[in-house]
């Protein structure tokens, strides 16, 4: 296995076996710098991407897809498979399904904050990738228990679950919904955007229904194709990107609540052979996502891509072991959070991050792995 974590500042851009890309986000100038200069020969490989995985719908994980035209996207021309986080069925205490409402509010806030034409949820992601690709590709949401394959290597999805009821994550989703409804009462623009994305969210809910019957093994004939079962939404709502500091307090609160809840639903997956454990931006609550570490207790992974850029910590993280841990870290705030994460040090003796080491390229062999760092000479780690 070959893994390349690019130094994109605040964000994540990860290549696996050169033709699988996980997320495409970061600081605009950093992303352009990599394309122009190719600071290491693995960054933006000559081989076109066949599989694209989006861990969750946050700007620092997808904004590279929406850069201006001067940044070519030729490496998506041969795209075959696209996967993204599924939105679970979310059931409140009265038994009402509220995941469509949550998703429409999340898309509306993304649009409002970023000034995008779209809310950059699944339907918008597929539309954008269709513009970039010269081929027909299949796409599907992923949930805990699903598997997918790239280059004959199989991956198991660990998170998000198919259904969420009363627990700490549900409480955060409910708070996000309540905070947004307070905000839209005082902001006609937010109210208009929420109505716009209601139909898109309902379409997503139908296509990505998180039922037990949809336990597919991807990719297969059950995946949707770009020409099938989709309708372009050509309606536009004029909007300009806003400055967070200028926002009313209730809008800031709604944005923060929605972002926090979306993090909790980020994709987490591992390769079946335990060469890789990817934790996305998943927070680790004692009553909920720590079950990921409980299930993985005692297992050793060769490469651990840390949760939320190495800043999320929990004592249950120590239930696993890793030969090396990689973190995509940009700002001083994130970097300081990475440095203070004592639990990562308990998981692995070999910690690397992009702010300190530059692009990180890992080649996994049978008994050792080589790490090539743009800012340093390569190291070889053996576990014989």
N, C-alpha and C positions, 0 to 999 in steps of 0.2 A: 504493500500500500504506500502511496505517496500523498502527503498532505502539505499544502502550502497555505499559511495564514499571512495575508498581505498586511503591510503596515499602512492602514487607511485612516489613522487617527481615531476619532470617535466613530465607531461603527464596526462592521464585520464583513469580511470578504474572504471566503475559505474555498480552496480548491481541493478536491479529493480525486485521486487517480486522474488528474489533469482534465478530465471531461465532465466532471460533476462539480457544480458550483453551489455552495450553500451561502445564501444571502449575498447581496451586492450593495453594500452601503458604506458610508464613511464621509469624510470631509471632501468637498468638491475638488479642491486643488490637489489634495493627496491622491485622489482617484485619477485625476488627469496626469499627474506626475508619473504614476505607475505606467500608464499607457504610453506616454511619450518616451520615458527613459528605461523602462523595464529594469528596475533596480536589481532584480535577480531574474535569471532566465526562466524561472517557473511562473512568474507573475504574468497573467493574461496570456496563457499558453497559445502556441500556434494551432494546436488542435481545437476545434470548435466544441463548445459545450453541448453535451447530449442530454444531461439531466440537470434541472435547476430546482433547488429546494429553498423555499422561503420559510424561515423559522417563525416569524410573526410580522404583523403589519405595523412596524414602526419605521420611521424615516431613516434612522441610522442603519437599517438592515435592507432597505430597498431603493434608496434615492439614486443609486448609480444607474438604475434602469431608466430614470427620468431626467438624466443630464441633458444638456443642450445638444443640438445636432453636431456640434464640432467634436463631440466625443463619440467615435464610432462604436458600434455594437456588433461588429461582424462576427464575433465569436458565438452569437446566438443563432446563426443562420441555419445550423443543422440540428436544432433543438428537437428532442424526441419525447421527453417526459418532464412534467412540471408537477411539483407537490407543494402543499402549503398547509398551515395549521388548520385543522377543523375547528369549528365553533361548536362546543358541546350543547346538547339539550340542557337548558338551565331551567329548573323547576322551582318556583317559589313555594312558600308555606301553604298556599291555597291550591297547589297543584297546577298553577298556570305556567305555560311555557313562555319564558321571557327572553330567549336567546336572539330572536329576530329584532326585538327592541334594542337590546344591548348592541348588536352589530350595526344597526342603522345609526345609533348615536355615535358609535366609534368612528364610522365612516364620515358622518357629518362633522365631527370635531376635527378629524384629520384634514378635511377639505377647508374648514374655517381657519385652522392654524397654518396650513401650508400654502394656501392659495392655489391648490391643484384643481384641475378640471374634474378629477375624480376623488373618491375617498380612499383610493388605493387599498381596497379589499379584494377579495378573490376575483370578482367579475372584472375589475379594473386591471388587476395583475394579468389576467389572461388576455385582455384586449391589448395591453402594452406589449406583451411577449409575442402576440400574433403580428404586431407591426414590425417587430425586430427579426422574426424568424422567416426563413424562406421555405420552411418545411411544415408538414402537418405534425402536430404534437398532441399527446394525450395528457390529461391533467386530472388531479383528484385531491381532495382534502385527506389529511391523515389523522388518525386517532390511535390512542393506546391499543396495542394488540395487532395493528396493521403491520405489514411488512412491505418493503419495496426493494428493488434490485438495481444495481448499476455495475456494469462491467463484470458480471457474474457474481459480484459480492452482494450478499443479502444483509439488509438492515431491518431492525425491529424498532417500532415506535413505542416509546415509553410514556409519552405525554403529548397532548392533553387527553383526558378521559372522554368517553362518549356522553356522559351524563353527569351533571353537577346538581346536588341538592343542598340542603342546609349544612354548611361548613364554613371555614374561614374564607375560602375563595369565593363562595356564593355571597358572603357578606360584603366583600369588596365589589363584586359585580353589582349588587343591589345598591350600594352606596354610589357607585358611578352613575347608575341610571337616575337615582334621585338627584344627584348633583347636577346632571345635565338638564333634567326637567326644570330645576330651579333657574338654571342659566338661560334656557330658551324662553322662559316666561318674560324675561327682561331683555331679550335680544331677538328681534324679528328675523334677523339673518340666520341665526342658529335654528330657529323654528322652521324656516323655509328649507334649509338644508336637510333637516331631519325628515321632512316630508319627501324630499327628493330621493333620499336613500332608503326609504321604507320599502319601495318596490324592489330595489336591487337586493336588499337584505332578505326579503321574502323569497326571491328567486334563488338566492344562495341557500337558504334553508331547505328549499325543495330539492336542489341538486346535491347538497352535501348533508342530507339528513343523517343524523348520527344514530342510526338504529342498529340493533344486533344483527339484522340481516345483511348489513353492509360491511361485514368483516372480510373484505376482499384481500387477496394477496396481489399486490401491485407489482409490476404492471400486467394487466390482462384485459380481456375484452370488456370488462365492466367500466373501465376508465372512459371518461367523456373525451371527445375529440374537438378540436377548435371549431370545426365546421358544424358540429351537431349540438343541439340543445342549448343554444345560446342566442341572445338577441343583443345587438349593440344598443347602448343607451346614448343617444346623440344629444340629449338635453344638456345644456350647459347652464351653470349658475355663475355669473361674474363675481369674482372675489379676488382680493389681493392678500398676499401673505401679511400676517399681522405680527406686531412686536409684542412678545409676551408681557413685557413690562407695562405696556399700555392697556392691557386687558383689565376689565373689572374683576374684582376679587372672586365673584361667583363663577366667572368663566374660567379663571385660573384654577379654581378648585375642581371644576368639572373636568378640565383637561388632565389634571394630575390624577384624578380618580380613574378616568378611563385608561390612561397609560399604565397605571399600576395594575389594573385588572387584566389588561391585554398581556402584560408580561407573564402573569400567572398561567396563561393559556399557551405559552410558547411551545414549539415543538422540542421534544427531547428524544433522541434515538441512539442506538448503538449498533455496531456491526455484529453480526452473529458470532464471528470469530474473536470478538473482544479486542480487536485492534484499535477501535475508536469508541469513545463515549462522548456524545455531543449533548450539552445541557441547555443550549439556547439561552434565553433570559429567564428561565424558570426560578422563581423564589422557592425556598424550601421551608414550608411550614410543617410544624410537628404533627399536625393532624391530617395533612393532605399530601403534598408532593414529597415529603420525606419517605413516603411509601416507595418511591423510586429507589432510594438508597437501601431501604429494607429488602426489596426484591433482589438487589444487586449485592447484598452483603457478602463479603469475603471474596468477591471477584476482583481480578487484576486486569487492568486495561493498559495497553501500550501508550495510547494518547488520550488525554482527557481534555476536551475543550470546555473550559470552566464556565459555570453559570454567570450570566450578566457580566462578562468581561473580567471575571475573577473577583468581583466585589461582593457577591452574595455568599454568605457563610452560614454554616450550620454544623453543629457537632456530629450529626448523623452522616455528614460527608466522609467522616473517618471510617465508615463501614467498608469503603472501597479502597483499592490501591491503584496507583498509576505510575508507570515508568517515567512519564513526563506529563506536565500540565502546560497548556498553551492558553494565553489570554490576549485578546485584542484590546489594547488599552491606548487611549489617546490623551484626554485632558488630565490636568493635574488632579482634579477631583476623583476621576476614575483610577488614575495611577496610584494615588494615595490609598484608595480603598483596596486595591490589589495588594499593596505592600503590607497592609494591616491584617490581611486575611490569614490568620494563624492556622485555620483548619486546612487550607491548601497545603501548607507545609507538612501537615500530618498525613496528607494523601500521597504526596510525592516529594522526593528530595531534589527533583529537577524541575524548577519553575522558570518559564520563559514568558516574556510579554513583548509586544511589538514596540512599545514606547522605548523600552530599554535595549532591545536586541534587533529591531528592524523586522523585515520579513522573515518568517520562520518556515523553513522547508524541512520536512521530516520524511526520510526514506526508511521504511520498516522492512527489515530482513528477518530471516528465521530466528536468529539468536541475538540480534542487536539492532539498533537504529542509529542513523546518522542525522544530525541536526545541522543545517546550514543556516547561518544567521547573517543578514546583510551587513551588520555592523561589527561582526566578529568572525573569527575563523570557525569552521565547523567542528562539532564535537561528536564523538562516538560513545554511545552508552550500551553496555553489555549487561545482560541479565542471566548469563549462563550460571 
